[in-house]
Amino acid sequence: MKVKLQQVLALESYAQTVYRKCECCKRVRDIYFRLNVKDAKTGEMLVGSLELCKDCGRNFGEITNSEVATERTIEEFKFE
Protein backbone atom coordinates (compact mmCIF):
# COMPACT_ATOMS: atom_id res chain seq x y z
CA MET A 1 0.00 0.00 0.00
CA LYS A 2 1.44 3.36 -1.05
CA VAL A 3 0.86 6.39 1.12
CA LYS A 4 1.00 9.97 -0.20
CA LEU A 5 3.81 12.20 1.00
CA GLN A 6 1.31 14.83 2.25
CA GLN A 7 -0.32 12.15 4.40
CA VAL A 8 2.98 11.03 5.96
CA LEU A 9 4.37 14.56 6.39
CA ALA A 10 1.38 16.65 7.49
CA LEU A 11 2.20 20.37 7.72
CA GLU A 12 -0.13 22.31 10.02
CA SER A 13 -0.25 26.01 10.88
CA TYR A 14 -0.44 27.31 14.43
CA ALA A 15 -3.30 29.67 15.30
CA GLN A 16 -0.79 31.94 17.07
CA THR A 17 2.95 32.00 16.65
CA VAL A 18 5.25 30.84 19.44
CA TYR A 19 8.72 32.32 19.97
CA ARG A 20 11.22 29.45 20.30
CA LYS A 21 13.92 27.57 18.43
CA CYS A 22 13.10 26.17 14.99
CA GLU A 23 13.88 22.46 14.97
CA CYS A 24 15.12 22.62 11.38
CA CYS A 25 17.44 25.65 11.14
CA LYS A 26 18.07 25.92 14.94
CA ARG A 27 17.44 29.69 14.97
CA VAL A 28 15.25 31.29 17.62
CA ARG A 29 12.27 32.71 15.73
CA ASP A 30 8.50 32.79 15.66
CA ILE A 31 7.21 29.26 15.06
CA TYR A 32 4.42 29.18 12.47
CA PHE A 33 4.16 25.48 11.57
CA ARG A 34 4.23 21.98 12.99
CA LEU A 35 5.27 19.12 10.74
CA ASN A 36 3.70 15.88 11.97
CA VAL A 37 5.62 12.81 10.82
CA LYS A 38 3.44 9.71 10.57
CA ASP A 39 4.19 6.02 10.04
CA ALA A 40 5.39 5.40 6.47
CA LYS A 41 3.51 2.12 6.01
CA THR A 42 0.04 3.20 7.12
CA GLY A 43 0.21 7.00 7.31
CA GLU A 44 -1.94 6.90 10.43
CA MET A 45 0.20 6.61 13.56
CA LEU A 46 2.21 9.65 14.69
CA VAL A 47 5.95 9.00 14.85
CA GLY A 48 7.17 12.50 15.72
CA SER A 49 6.88 16.18 14.95
CA LEU A 50 8.99 19.24 14.14
CA GLU A 51 8.21 22.86 14.97
CA LEU A 52 9.21 25.12 12.08
CA CYS A 53 9.73 28.82 11.46
CA LYS A 54 8.14 30.57 8.47
CA ASP A 55 11.06 29.97 6.09
CA CYS A 56 11.52 26.30 6.94
CA GLY A 57 7.76 25.73 6.85
CA ARG A 58 7.55 27.20 3.37
CA ASN A 59 10.44 25.01 2.23
CA PHE A 60 8.77 21.87 3.60
CA GLY A 61 5.52 23.01 1.96
CA GLU A 62 7.28 23.10 -1.40
CA ILE A 63 8.82 19.68 -0.81
CA THR A 64 5.49 18.07 0.10
CA ASN A 65 3.44 20.11 -2.42
CA SER A 66 1.29 21.39 0.45
CA GLU A 67 -0.41 24.77 0.47
CA VAL A 68 1.32 26.94 3.06
CA ALA A 69 -0.30 30.06 4.51
CA THR A 70 0.87 32.08 7.49
CA GLU A 71 -2.31 34.18 7.61
CA ARG A 72 -5.96 33.20 7.39
CA THR A 73 -8.99 35.32 6.69
CA ILE A 74 -11.71 34.23 9.06
CA GLU A 75 -14.29 36.81 8.06
CA GLU A 76 -14.21 39.75 5.70
CA PHE A 77 -15.77 43.07 6.63
CA LYS A 78 -16.96 45.81 4.32
CA PHE A 79 -16.57 49.38 5.49
CA GLU A 80 -19.00 51.68 3.75
C-alpha positions in Angstrom: 0.0 0.0 0.0 1.4 3.4 -1.1 0.9 6.4 1.1 1.0 10.0 -0.2 3.8 12.2 1.0 1.3 14.8 2.2 -0.3 12.2 4.4 3.0 11.0 6.0 4.4 14.6 6.4 1.4 16.7 7.5 2.2 20.4 7.7 -0.1 22.3 10.0 -0.3 26.0 10.9 -0.4 27.3 14.4 -3.3 29.7 15.3 -0.8 31.9 17.1 2.9 32.0 16.7 5.2 30.8 19.4 8.7 32.3 20.0 11.2 29.5 20.3 13.9 27.6 18.4 13.1 26.2 15.0 13.9 22.5 15.0 15.1 22.6 11.4 17.4 25.6 11.1 18.1 25.9 14.9 17.4 29.7 15.0 15.2 31.3 17.6 12.3 32.7 15.7 8.5 32.8 15.7 7.2 29.3 15.1 4.4 29.2 12.5 4.2 25.5 11.6 4.2 22.0 13.0 5.3 19.1 10.7 3.7 15.9 12.0 5.6 12.8 10.8 3.4 9.7 10.6 4.2 6.0 10.0 5.4 5.4 6.5 3.5 2.1 6.0 0.0 3.2 7.1 0.2 7.0 7.3 -1.9 6.9 10.4 0.2 6.6 13.6 2.2 9.6 14.7 6.0 9.0 14.9 7.2 12.5 15.7 6.9 16.2 14.9 9.0 19.2 14.1 8.2 22.9 15.0 9.2 25.1 12.1 9.7 28.8 11.5 8.1 30.6 8.5 11.1 30.0 6.1 11.5 26.3 6.9 7.8 25.7 6.9 7.5 27.2 3.4 10.4 25.0 2.2 8.8 21.9 3.6 5.5 23.0 2.0 7.3 23.1 -1.4 8.8 19.7 -0.8 5.5 18.1 0.1 3.4 20.1 -2.4 1.3 21.4 0.5 -0.4 24.8 0.5 1.3 26.9 3.1 -0.3 30.1 4.5 0.9 32.1 7.5 -2.3 34.2 7.6 -6.0 33.2 7.4 -9.0 35.3 6.7 -11.7 34.2 9.1 -14.3 36.8 8.1 -14.2 39.7 5.7 -15.8 43.1 6.6 -17.0 45.8 4.3 -16.6 49.4 5.5 -19.0 51.7 3.7 
